[in-house]
Amino acid sequence: MAAVVFRPLPGAEKSLQRLGPAGPFYPEKAVRYRKDGQAVIACFVSDGGELQRCKIVSESPKGFFFGEAALALARNRRILAEAPHEAGRAQQFVVPFERAK
């Protein structure tokens, strides 16, 4: 499985640093229950490392919407495939959701 790199939070989102690099994409239910988690998504990778046509493979813990949040991060180009990456082929990526300690 491949790793992702989070883009830095834009200035307008700096107040959400407590939610870690996922910032405003951290699932609301997980924030409410103070849960960290992860999702595994399968995506195609562009030449520039952007994740495209992603699907949820799994999420943990279940019921906290980490999979949906990972898809939103990919759609909004907030996560990239860690270099080196293989462009043009589907790969699985682990997307961690960890609140700042």
N, CA and C atoms as a LAMMPS dump frame, in Angstrom:
ITEM: TIMESTEP
0
ITEM: NUMBER OF ATOMS
303
ITEM: BOX BOUNDS ff ff ff
-5.0000000000000000e+02 5.0000000000000000e+02
-5.0000000000000000e+02 5.0000000000000000e+02
-5.0000000000000000e+02 5.0000000000000000e+02
ITEM: ATOMS id mol type element x y z
1 1 1 N 0.834 -1.185 0
2 1 2 C 0 0 0
3 1 3 C 0.875 1.243 0
4 2 1 N 0.424 2.249 -0.689
5 2 2 C 1.189 3.484 -0.82
6 2 3 C 0.742 4.509 0.221
7 3 1 N 1.588 5.474 0.447
8 3 2 C 1.3 6.542 1.403
9 3 3 C 0.856 7.798 0.662
10 4 1 N 0.192 8.667 1.401
11 4 2 C -0.224 9.957 0.844
12 4 3 C 0.528 11.079 1.54
13 5 1 N 0.574 12.215 0.871
14 5 2 C 1.15 13.435 1.429
15 5 3 C 0.027 14.458 1.47
16 6 1 N -0.168 15.058 2.635
17 6 2 C -1.184 16.101 2.773
18 6 3 C -0.61 17.433 2.318
19 7 1 N -1.398 18.192 1.583
20 7 2 C -0.998 19.564 1.255
21 7 3 C -1.17 20.393 2.527
22 8 1 N -0.372 21.436 2.715
23 8 2 C -0.518 22.285 3.907
24 8 3 C -1.901 22.94 3.943
25 9 1 N -2.406 23.16 5.148
26 9 2 C -3.683 23.859 5.298
27 9 3 C -3.531 25.292 4.82
28 10 1 N -4.485 25.785 4.017
29 10 2 C -4.434 27.195 3.614
30 10 3 C -4.643 28.101 4.828
31 11 1 N -4.23 29.34 4.703
32 11 2 C -4.325 30.3 5.807
33 11 3 C -5.693 30.389 6.445
34 12 1 N -6.754 30.328 5.638
35 12 2 C -8.115 30.44 6.165
36 12 3 C -8.501 29.248 7.036
37 13 1 N -7.754 28.151 6.956
38 13 2 C -8.073 26.944 7.72
39 13 3 C -7.108 26.696 8.876
40 14 1 N -6.208 27.618 9.131
41 14 2 C -5.208 27.423 10.186
42 14 3 C -5.842 27.188 11.555
43 15 1 N -7.047 27.728 11.768
44 15 2 C -7.716 27.538 13.059
45 15 3 C -8.136 26.081 13.261
46 16 1 N -8.08 25.274 12.216
47 16 2 C -8.473 23.871 12.311
48 16 3 C -7.269 22.939 12.453
49 17 1 N -6.111 23.48 12.769
50 17 2 C -4.899 22.668 12.908
51 17 3 C -5.043 21.602 13.985
52 18 1 N -5.914 21.829 14.942
53 18 2 C -6.119 20.842 16.008
54 18 3 C -6.628 19.515 15.446
55 19 1 N -7.173 19.554 14.219
56 19 2 C -7.685 18.346 13.58
57 19 3 C -6.635 17.679 12.702
58 20 1 N -5.388 18.122 12.831
59 20 2 C -4.316 17.525 12.058
60 20 3 C -4.364 17.973 10.606
61 21 1 N -3.618 17.297 9.745
62 21 2 C -3.516 17.746 8.359
63 21 3 C -4.813 17.632 7.556
64 22 1 N -5.792 16.859 8.027
65 22 2 C -7.076 16.75 7.318
66 22 3 C -7.93 17.995 7.504
67 23 1 N -7.659 18.772 8.56
68 23 2 C -8.363 20.032 8.805
69 23 3 C -9.867 19.917 8.665
70 24 1 N -10.48 20.714 7.79
71 24 2 C -11.939 20.747 7.679
72 24 3 C -12.543 19.462 7.111
73 25 1 N -11.717 18.548 6.632
74 25 2 C -12.226 17.294 6.079
75 25 3 C -12.322 16.19 7.14
76 26 1 N -11.868 16.479 8.355
77 26 2 C -11.957 15.497 9.435
78 26 3 C -13.439 15.241 9.704
79 27 1 N -13.888 13.995 9.742
80 27 2 C -15.324 13.72 9.901
81 27 3 C -15.894 14.299 11.206
82 28 1 N -17.026 14.976 11.075
83 28 2 C -17.644 15.639 12.223
84 28 3 C -17.956 14.666 13.36
85 29 1 N -18.476 13.494 13.035
86 29 2 C -18.797 12.508 14.08
87 29 3 C -17.531 12.074 14.82
88 30 1 N -16.432 11.915 14.091
89 30 2 C -15.174 11.52 14.718
90 30 3 C -14.658 12.627 15.633
91 31 1 N -14.853 13.887 15.245
92 31 2 C -14.458 15.007 16.108
93 31 3 C -15.277 14.961 17.393
94 32 1 N -16.583 14.781 17.242
95 32 2 C -17.492 14.776 18.39
96 32 3 C -17.113 13.685 19.401
97 33 1 N -16.742 12.502 18.909
98 33 2 C -16.406 11.372 19.777
99 33 3 C -14.899 11.249 20.025
100 34 1 N -14.134 12.225 19.56
101 34 2 C -12.672 12.245 19.742
102 34 3 C -12.013 10.958 19.25
103 35 1 N -12.356 10.591 18.011
104 35 2 C -11.825 9.368 17.413
105 35 3 C -10.82 9.696 16.324
106 36 1 N -9.721 8.985 16.318
107 36 2 C -8.785 8.983 15.21
108 36 3 C -9.076 7.727 14.398
109 37 1 N -8.631 7.694 13.171
110 37 2 C -8.875 6.513 12.353
111 37 3 C -8.101 6.576 11.06
112 38 1 N -8.521 5.752 10.125
113 38 2 C -7.879 5.747 8.82
114 38 3 C -8.831 5.179 7.786
115 39 1 N -8.529 5.465 6.545
116 39 2 C -9.259 4.891 5.419
117 39 3 C -8.243 4.354 4.432
118 40 1 N -8.638 3.334 3.724
119 40 2 C -7.855 2.834 2.597
120 40 3 C -8.708 3.095 1.368
121 41 1 N -8.124 3.81 0.401
122 41 2 C -8.826 4.109 -0.842
123 41 3 C -8.004 3.589 -2.012
124 42 1 N -8.705 3.197 -3.07
125 42 2 C -8.046 2.758 -4.306
126 42 3 C -8.257 3.852 -5.332
127 43 1 N -7.169 4.325 -5.933
128 43 2 C -7.233 5.447 -6.87
129 43 3 C -6.265 5.23 -8.025
130 44 1 N -6.55 5.916 -9.127
131 44 2 C -5.579 6.046 -10.197
132 44 3 C -4.756 7.282 -9.883
133 45 1 N -3.497 7.285 -10.293
134 45 2 C -2.587 8.383 -9.988
135 45 3 C -2.202 9.096 -11.28
136 46 1 N -2.316 10.434 -11.256
137 46 2 C -1.897 11.231 -12.418
138 46 3 C -0.373 11.368 -12.423
139 47 1 N 0.165 11.893 -13.508
140 47 2 C 1.612 12.129 -13.585
141 47 3 C 2.09 13.038 -12.463
142 48 1 N 1.239 13.986 -12.052
143 48 2 C 1.591 14.922 -10.987
144 48 3 C 1.336 14.391 -9.58
145 49 1 N 0.876 13.149 -9.461
146 49 2 C 0.652 12.55 -8.146
147 49 3 C -0.746 12.738 -7.596
148 50 1 N -1.639 13.382 -8.361
149 50 2 C -3.005 13.578 -7.875
150 50 3 C -3.771 12.257 -7.938
151 51 1 N -4.643 12.054 -6.957
152 51 2 C -5.436 10.834 -6.869
153 51 3 C -6.76 11.051 -7.588
154 52 1 N -7.105 10.134 -8.491
155 52 2 C -8.295 10.287 -9.32
156 52 3 C -9.126 9.01 -9.297
157 53 1 N -10.434 9.173 -9.524
158 53 2 C -11.374 8.042 -9.609
159 53 3 C -11.218 7.099 -8.417
160 54 1 N -11.266 7.661 -7.234
161 54 2 C -11.044 6.894 -6.005
162 54 3 C -12.307 6.187 -5.529
163 55 1 N -12.085 5.076 -4.848
164 55 2 C -13.154 4.304 -4.211
165 55 3 C -12.676 3.877 -2.837
166 56 1 N -13.613 3.76 -1.917
167 56 2 C -13.285 3.31 -0.558
168 56 3 C -13.05 1.804 -0.58
169 57 1 N -11.945 1.383 0.029
170 57 2 C -11.647 -0.037 0.201
171 57 3 C -12.046 -0.452 1.612
172 58 1 N -11.644 0.35 2.599
173 58 2 C -11.988 0.06 3.992
174 58 3 C -11.822 1.327 4.826
175 59 1 N -12.369 1.296 6.03
176 59 2 C -12.182 2.384 6.987
177 59 3 C -12.22 1.803 8.389
178 60 1 N -11.506 2.468 9.278
179 60 2 C -11.434 1.993 10.654
180 60 3 C -11.265 3.188 11.587
181 61 1 N -12.052 3.248 12.648
182 61 2 C -13.183 2.388 12.958
183 61 3 C -14.368 2.691 12.039
184 62 1 N -15.217 1.71 11.883
185 62 2 C -16.395 1.875 11.023
186 62 3 C -17.394 2.835 11.671
187 63 1 N -18.187 3.474 10.838
188 63 2 C -19.25 4.331 11.332
189 63 3 C -18.863 5.77 11.612
190 64 1 N -17.612 6.138 11.34
191 64 2 C -17.167 7.508 11.599
192 64 3 C -16.862 8.277 10.313
193 65 1 N -17.138 7.686 9.168
194 65 2 C -17.05 8.353 7.86
195 65 3 C -15.636 8.737 7.425
196 66 1 N -14.64 7.973 7.878
197 66 2 C -13.273 8.247 7.44
198 66 3 C -13.104 7.968 5.944
199 67 1 N -13.813 6.987 5.411
200 67 2 C -13.739 6.697 3.984
201 67 3 C -14.256 7.849 3.141
202 68 1 N -15.412 8.379 3.504
203 68 2 C -15.978 9.523 2.774
204 68 3 C -15.058 10.739 2.867
205 69 1 N -14.463 10.942 4.033
206 69 2 C -13.552 12.07 4.215
207 69 3 C -12.31 11.908 3.337
208 70 1 N -11.801 10.691 3.219
209 70 2 C -10.635 10.448 2.362
210 70 3 C -10.971 10.734 0.896
211 71 1 N -12.171 10.34 0.466
212 71 2 C -12.588 10.643 -0.902
213 71 3 C -12.671 12.151 -1.127
214 72 1 N -13.192 12.872 -0.134
215 72 2 C -13.293 14.336 -0.258
216 72 3 C -11.908 14.969 -0.326
217 73 1 N -10.967 14.47 0.456
218 73 2 C -9.598 14.986 0.389
219 73 3 C -9.016 14.786 -1.009
220 74 1 N -9.23 13.615 -1.585
221 74 2 C -8.706 13.33 -2.928
222 74 3 C -9.392 14.209 -3.975
223 75 1 N -10.725 14.316 -3.904
224 75 2 C -11.471 15.131 -4.883
225 75 3 C -11.035 16.591 -4.857
226 76 1 N -10.701 17.076 -3.683
227 76 2 C -10.313 18.475 -3.518
228 76 3 C -8.803 18.677 -3.62
229 77 1 N -8.113 17.649 -4.069
230 77 2 C -6.651 17.704 -4.269
231 77 3 C -5.896 18.124 -3.02
232 78 1 N -6.354 17.639 -1.873
233 78 2 C -5.692 17.952 -0.611
234 78 3 C -4.693 16.876 -0.206
235 79 1 N -4.735 15.734 -0.896
236 79 2 C -3.742 14.682 -0.675
237 79 3 C -3.174 14.272 -2.03
238 80 1 N -1.91 13.887 -2.016
239 80 2 C -1.202 13.438 -3.214
240 80 3 C -0.541 12.102 -2.928
241 81 1 N -0.227 11.355 -3.982
242 81 2 C 0.543 10.129 -3.825
243 81 3 C 1.97 10.504 -3.448
244 82 1 N 2.502 9.814 -2.463
245 82 2 C 3.888 10.063 -2.068
246 82 3 C 4.814 9.615 -3.195
247 83 1 N 5.831 10.404 -3.472
248 83 2 C 6.793 10.055 -4.522
249 83 3 C 7.752 8.991 -3.996
250 84 1 N 8.246 8.115 -4.828
251 84 2 C 7.88 7.953 -6.233
252 84 3 C 6.538 7.235 -6.338
253 85 1 N 5.801 7.515 -7.373
254 85 2 C 4.508 6.879 -7.586
255 85 3 C 4.419 6.368 -9.019
256 86 1 N 3.5 5.454 -9.235
257 86 2 C 3.32 4.87 -10.563
258 86 3 C 2.077 5.482 -11.196
259 87 1 N 2.27 6.425 -12.087
260 87 2 C 1.155 7.105 -12.741
261 87 3 C 0.409 6.16 -13.676
262 88 1 N -0.908 6.391 -13.767
263 88 2 C -1.735 5.665 -14.721
264 88 3 C -2.221 4.31 -14.279
265 89 1 N -1.91 3.903 -13.073
266 89 2 C -2.398 2.6 -12.634
267 89 3 C -3.045 2.726 -11.267
268 90 1 N -4.016 1.865 -10.988
269 90 2 C -4.725 1.907 -9.704
270 90 3 C -3.82 1.397 -8.589
271 91 1 N -3.871 2.099 -7.477
272 91 2 C -3.098 1.722 -6.306
273 91 3 C -3.95 1.962 -5.068
274 92 1 N -3.604 1.306 -3.976
275 92 2 C -4.292 1.538 -2.713
276 92 3 C -3.455 2.463 -1.844
277 93 1 N -4.15 3.364 -1.151
278 93 2 C -3.5 4.356 -0.298
279 93 3 C -4.125 4.35 1.084
280 94 1 N -3.282 4.443 2.098
281 94 2 C -3.756 4.607 3.469
282 94 3 C -3.826 6.103 3.755
283 95 1 N -4.974 6.569 4.217
284 95 2 C -5.158 7.978 4.568
285 95 3 C -5.415 8.042 6.08
286 96 1 N -4.414 8.506 6.851
287 96 2 C -4.582 8.574 8.3
288 96 3 C -5.333 9.833 8.728
289 97 1 N -6.125 9.695 9.77
290 97 2 C -6.829 10.828 10.372
291 97 3 C -6.437 10.848 11.846
292 98 1 N -5.559 11.779 12.185
293 98 2 C -5.054 11.878 13.563
294 98 3 C -5.127 13.341 13.998
295 99 1 N -5.848 13.562 15.071
296 99 2 C -5.953 14.911 15.612
297 99 3 C -4.613 15.321 16.218
298 100 1 N -4.312 16.597 16.197
299 100 2 C -3.083 17.092 16.799
300 100 3 C -3.138 16.829 18.294
301 101 1 N -2.028 16.438 18.837
302 101 2 C -1.957 16.114 20.281
303 101 3 C -1.528 17.319 21.064
